[in-house]
Structure formats: C-alpha cells, structure tokens
Amino acid sequence: MGHLGGEKIQRTEQVKPEHAGQRVDQVAAELFEGFSRSRLQTWIKNGVLTVNGAQTKPKEKLTGNESLTLEVEIEPELDDQPQSIDLDVVYQDDDLIVINKPTGLVVHPAAGHADGTLLNGLLHLDERLNSLPRAGIVHRLDRDTTGLMVVARSLEAHQSLVAQLQDKSLFRQYEAIAVGVMTGGGKVDAPMGRHPVDRKKQAVVKTGGKNAVTHYRVLDRYRAHTRIQVQLETGRTHQIRVHMAHRNYPLVGDPLYGGRLKQPAGATEALRQALHKFPRQALHARKLGLIHPARGEYCEFQAELPADMTSLIVALENDIKDE
C-alpha cells in the first residue's frame, strides 16, 4: 500500500497550573491528544517537541504555564493493514467521515484484536488516513456500544475535532436502558480513573482521577427499568457505564458494571427472554454535533436505535400493558 505522509504540523499548547510536577511526556500526551506516548517521547528527545522553545527530556518535570511547541513533519505511524469491512457511513466529505458503528466492532487494534477493527476498515475506505494519528479517529466507542463516531480525513480536520473534544463543544448524546426506576434526571460529577483492583475496569475514584461529568434525563419509565437520554460533558473510558452504575442504575446487559442479571418479579415471559438474551450494554450514541472543520458551520447527525434495543423497549412496554 502506498503511504502518503509528509504532512507538516505546527502547534503550541499551554501547560496548565494543575500540570505542575508532572512529566513533560505525560502532559504532552494530554495536550497533544491523538499521538502515542512513545511517539511523543521520541519527538521530545529529538527536539521537535520543545518546552518554552528549548529541548528537554521526556521525564523532566514541569512547573506549570510553560509552552509546549510541536513542529514536525508527520510520517505514517500505522503498520495496520487495510481490510474490507462493511461500514455504515452516515456522512462523508473531504474533511470527515461519520460512521454508525455496529455492536461487536472494536475501534483500535489491541491485544486480542490485532485486526478486523474499525481502524482497519477505515484504511480500506481511504488510504490517506494512514498518515493521520490513529487513522483520523478522534474519539472511540466501546466494542459493544453502537452509534455515531466522527473520523477526520485531514490533519486540519483532526486538529479541529480534537480541539472541539477538549473544549467540550463536540455534542454527544446517547440513549440507554438502565436497571431500576429513576425518579428524574440528574448530573453525575465524579472523577474517574482505573479501578484499583480490576485493571480491565474504570471506577469513580477519590484521588488522582480525571474530571468526568455526565448529564442524564428520563425518557420512559417501566416497572423495573428506565430509558434515559445521556449527554457527555467529558469523554472518559466507560464513562456512562461507570457513572450510571455509581448511581445504582447500571445499564442493562453491561458485562463489566451491571452485576448479576435481576429479573423483575412478575415479568412477562417475553421480557424475561429479552433481558436474558440481551448480549451487551444497552447504550447507543444517537446524536453527534460538531463545527465542520472546513465550513465552520454546525452539523448534527443522528442514528436510529439498533434492532436489539428497539426489541427490548417493545418487551418493556408490553410488560407494563400485560400487568
């Protein structure tokens, strides 16, 4: 496959006061999101990522308020192969692609999922993505979460979308089905980090966590469940799943945070079967809003609920009618 590289990048980011005492490579990974830590470390060592214009070492500690400047020519960083994967493209133009991700599709190659990922499918769709950080992927969905994702097709679009994620102007709205009957909506403002014991999980943590804010409102109540609309203010790994479980309303079918399946007393056989067979967390990225990187206008995209969630909602509604 022919690699298209050689895109120049020139960016300066301001170190925040709260970064005082942290290593240069740590802070760079946060400020220059989308580049791997190892690549950033190489750039620091090579002097193309500087602190206040001076070369430094990756482990050097920052005091806060410095300027980190990156001036580099991007070469392809992906060894991943393009693969023909059937992607549901909701929208595409020269600057971006919006995908409706199905359940079961992993976003990035990783241990246990070396290929067959969204990234492999994107490289097949557009080989130019090979010269972009993570093939233009700026945010992710968990393997079994469905719905909308935006992918950048140029370095300028990538920078714009990453900036929108960082300043919280990228609008992301989800639908979910939670266990338990909520009295109303609310806001979860609870910092998150890696679970202290189970390394596969994230958790609400008292110290050292990253800021995490989730807003939710009730769409429908059932006898033992609630259909909710959720809006992300931040985008931490597993954020909605962790925050709703933290509120004691875990998502239906969540294998990590949902606990044991609890069947509602007196549920119809149809609902019992629907809950028993629901194979994943009931979470769908329904709406995505962004400022178009080239045109500067607000664009919004929608993806209808997938069939498995629609069927579950029908079973929940019929359970009430059959009482």
C-alpha positions in Angstrom: 0.0 0.0 0.0 1.4 3.4 -0.8 1.8 5.6 2.2 1.0 9.3 2.0 3.0 11.1 4.6 4.8 14.4 4.9 2.1 16.5 6.4 3.6 19.3 8.5 2.2 20.1 11.9 3.0 23.2 14.0 1.1 23.5 17.3 1.7 25.2 20.6 -0.2 24.3 23.7 -0.1 26.0 27.1 0.7 23.9 30.2 -1.9 24.5 32.9 -1.1 25.3 36.5 -2.5 21.9 37.6 0.1 20.1 35.5 2.8 21.4 37.9 5.0 18.5 39.0 4.1 16.2 36.1 6.5 14.8 33.5 6.8 16.5 30.1 5.7 13.3 28.2 2.7 12.9 30.5 1.4 16.4 29.9 2.2 16.2 26.2 0.1 13.1 25.8 -2.8 15.0 27.3 -2.3 18.3 25.4 -1.5 16.6 22.0 -4.2 14.0 22.1 -4.2 11.5 19.3 -0.4 10.8 19.2 1.0 7.8 21.0 3.1 8.4 24.2 6.1 6.6 22.6 5.9 8.9 19.5 5.7 12.0 21.7 8.7 10.8 23.7 10.8 10.4 20.5 9.8 13.9 19.4 10.9 15.3 22.8 14.2 13.5 22.6 14.7 14.7 19.0 13.9 18.3 20.0 10.9 18.8 17.7 8.6 19.0 20.8 10.1 21.7 23.0 9.4 23.4 26.3 9.5 27.2 26.0 11.5 26.7 22.8 14.2 24.6 24.5 15.0 20.9 24.1 14.3 18.8 27.2 14.0 15.2 28.4 10.6 13.3 28.5 10.9 12.7 32.2 11.7 16.4 33.0 9.1 17.8 35.5 7.0 20.9 34.6 6.2 23.8 36.9 3.0 25.0 35.1 2.3 27.7 32.5 5.1 26.6 30.1 4.5 26.5 26.3 4.9 23.1 24.6 5.6 23.5 20.9 5.4 20.7 18.3 7.0 21.3 14.9 7.3 18.1 12.9 6.6 16.5 9.6 4.2 13.6 10.1 5.2 10.3 8.6 2.7 7.4 8.6 2.7 5.8 12.1 0.4 2.8 11.3 1.5 -0.6 10.4 -2.1 -1.8 10.3 -3.4 -3.3 7.1 -6.5 -2.1 5.3 -9.3 -4.6 5.4 -12.6 -4.6 3.6 -15.1 -4.2 6.5 -18.7 -3.2 5.8 -19.0 0.2 7.4 -22.3 2.1 7.8 -21.2 5.5 6.5 -23.8 8.1 7.6 -22.0 11.1 6.0 -18.7 11.8 4.3 -16.9 14.7 2.6 -13.3 15.7 2.0 -12.8 16.6 5.7 -14.6 14.0 7.7 -16.5 10.7 7.8 -19.4 9.9 10.2 -19.9 6.2 11.0 -22.8 4.4 12.6 -20.8 1.7 14.5 -22.4 -1.7 15.0 -22.1 -3.8 18.1 -19.0 -6.1 18.3 -16.8 -3.8 16.2 -13.5 -2.9 18.1 -12.3 0.6 17.3 -8.5 0.2 17.6 -6.3 -2.8 17.1 -5.1 -4.1 20.5 -4.1 -7.3 22.2 -6.6 -9.9 21.3 -7.9 -7.7 18.4 -5.0 -7.3 16.1 -7.2 -6.7 13.1 -10.8 -6.7 11.9 -11.2 -3.3 13.7 -12.9 0.0 12.6 -9.4 1.3 12.0 -8.6 -1.4 9.5 -11.9 -0.8 7.7 -11.2 3.0 7.6 -7.7 2.4 6.0 -9.5 0.4 3.3 -12.1 3.2 2.8 -9.4 5.9 2.4 -5.7 5.0 2.3 -4.8 8.7 3.1 -5.9 8.1 6.7 -2.6 6.1 7.1 -0.8 9.5 7.5 -3.1 10.7 10.3 -2.8 9.9 14.0 -4.9 6.7 14.7 -6.2 6.9 11.1 -8.2 10.0 11.9 -10.1 8.5 14.8 -10.5 11.2 17.5 -12.9 9.5 19.9 -14.0 6.0 20.5 -16.9 3.8 21.5 -16.6 0.6 23.4 -16.7 -2.6 21.4 -20.4 -3.3 22.1 -21.7 0.3 22.2 -23.4 1.2 19.0 -23.8 4.6 17.2 -22.1 7.6 15.8 -18.4 8.3 15.6 -16.7 11.0 13.6 -13.3 10.4 11.8 -11.0 13.2 10.4 -9.8 12.9 6.9 -7.1 15.6 7.0 -4.6 16.9 9.6 -6.5 20.2 9.8 -9.8 18.4 10.4 -8.1 16.2 13.0 -6.8 19.2 14.9 -10.2 20.9 14.8 -12.1 17.9 16.1 -9.6 17.2 18.9 -9.9 20.8 19.9 -13.7 20.5 20.0 -13.4 17.4 22.2 -11.1 19.3 24.5 -13.2 22.4 24.8 -16.3 20.3 25.2 -18.1 21.8 22.1 -18.4 18.4 20.4 -22.0 17.4 21.2 -22.6 13.7 22.0 -26.0 12.4 23.1 -26.7 8.8 23.9 -29.7 6.6 24.7 -29.5 3.9 27.3 -31.7 1.5 29.2 -30.8 1.3 32.9 -31.8 -1.2 35.6 -34.0 0.5 38.2 -36.8 3.1 38.1 -35.4 6.7 38.3 -37.5 9.5 39.8 -35.9 12.0 37.5 -32.8 13.1 35.6 -29.6 14.5 37.0 -25.9 15.1 36.7 -23.0 12.9 37.8 -19.9 14.9 38.5 -17.5 12.2 39.8 -13.8 11.9 38.8 -12.7 8.6 37.2 -9.6 6.5 37.0 -8.5 2.9 36.6 -10.1 0.5 39.1 -7.7 -0.1 41.9 -8.1 -3.9 41.8 -9.6 -4.9 38.4 -7.4 -3.4 35.7 -10.0 -4.0 33.0 -12.4 -1.7 34.7 -12.6 2.0 35.3 -14.1 3.4 38.5 -15.1 6.6 40.3 -12.0 7.4 42.4 -11.4 9.7 45.4 -7.9 10.8 44.4 -5.9 11.1 41.2 -9.0 10.7 38.9 -9.7 12.7 35.8 -12.7 15.1 35.8 -15.8 13.3 34.5 -19.3 14.8 34.0 -22.4 13.1 32.7 -25.9 14.6 32.3 -29.0 12.3 32.0 -32.8 12.7 31.7 -35.7 10.2 31.8 -37.3 9.4 28.5 -39.5 6.5 29.7 -40.1 4.5 32.9 -41.0 0.9 33.1 -41.8 -1.4 36.0 -38.1 -2.1 36.9 -36.2 -0.2 34.2 -35.7 3.4 32.8 -35.0 4.5 29.3 -32.7 7.5 29.5 -31.0 10.2 27.3 -27.4 10.8 28.3 -25.2 13.7 27.3 -21.4 13.6 27.8 -19.6 16.7 29.0 -16.3 14.8 29.2 -15.3 11.5 27.4 -13.6 9.1 29.8 -13.3 5.4 29.1 -16.6 3.6 30.0 -17.8 7.0 31.5 -21.6 6.5 31.1 -21.4 2.9 32.2 -19.4 3.7 35.3 -21.4 6.8 36.3 -24.8 5.1 36.0 -23.6 2.1 38.0 -22.2 4.6 40.5 -25.7 6.0 40.8 -27.0 2.4 41.3 -28.7 2.4 37.9 -26.3 0.2 35.9 -27.0 -0.4 32.2 -29.0 -3.4 31.1 -26.6 -6.2 29.8 -23.4 -4.5 31.0 -20.9 -7.3 31.5 -18.4 -5.2 33.5 -20.5 -2.9 35.6 -24.1 -4.4 35.5 -23.8 -7.1 38.2 -25.9 -10.3 38.0 -29.0 -10.3 35.8 -32.0 -9.5 38.0 -35.4 -10.5 36.5 -38.3 -8.2 37.6 -40.9 -10.0 39.7 -43.9 -10.9 37.6 -42.3 -10.0 34.3 -43.8 -11.4 31.1 -42.0 -14.4 29.6 -41.2 -12.1 26.6 -39.4 -9.6 28.8 -37.6 -12.3 30.8 -36.3 -13.8 27.5 -35.4 -10.3 26.1 -33.4 -9.5 29.2 -31.7 -12.9 29.4 -30.6 -12.8 25.8 -29.5 -9.1 25.7 -25.8 -9.6 24.9 -24.3 -6.2 25.6 -24.6 -2.9 27.5 -27.8 -1.2 26.3 -26.1 2.0 25.1 -26.3 3.8 21.7 -24.6 7.0 20.5 -27.7 8.6 19.0 -26.7 12.2 18.1 -23.4 13.8 17.2 -23.0 17.6 16.7 -19.8 19.4 15.6 -18.5 22.5 14.0 -17.5 21.5 10.5 -13.6 21.9 10.3 -13.6 23.5 6.9 -17.0 25.2 6.6 -17.2 26.5 10.2 -20.9 25.7 10.4 -22.7 23.5 13.0 -23.6 20.0 11.7 -25.7 17.4 13.5 -26.1 13.7 12.7 -28.5 11.1 14.1 -28.6 7.3 14.1 -31.8 5.4 14.9 -31.7 2.8 17.7 -30.4 -0.6 16.6 -32.8 -3.5 16.4 -31.7 -5.2 19.7 -32.5 -2.1 21.7 -35.8 -1.5 19.9 -36.9 -5.1 20.6 -36.0 -4.7 24.3 -38.0 -1.5 24.5 -41.0 -3.2 22.9 -40.8 -6.0 25.5 -40.5 -3.4 28.3 -43.6 -1.5 27.1 -45.6 -4.7 26.6 -44.7 -5.9 30.1 -46.5 -2.8 31.5 -49.5 -3.3 29.3 -49.8 -7.0 30.3 -49.7 -6.3 34.1 
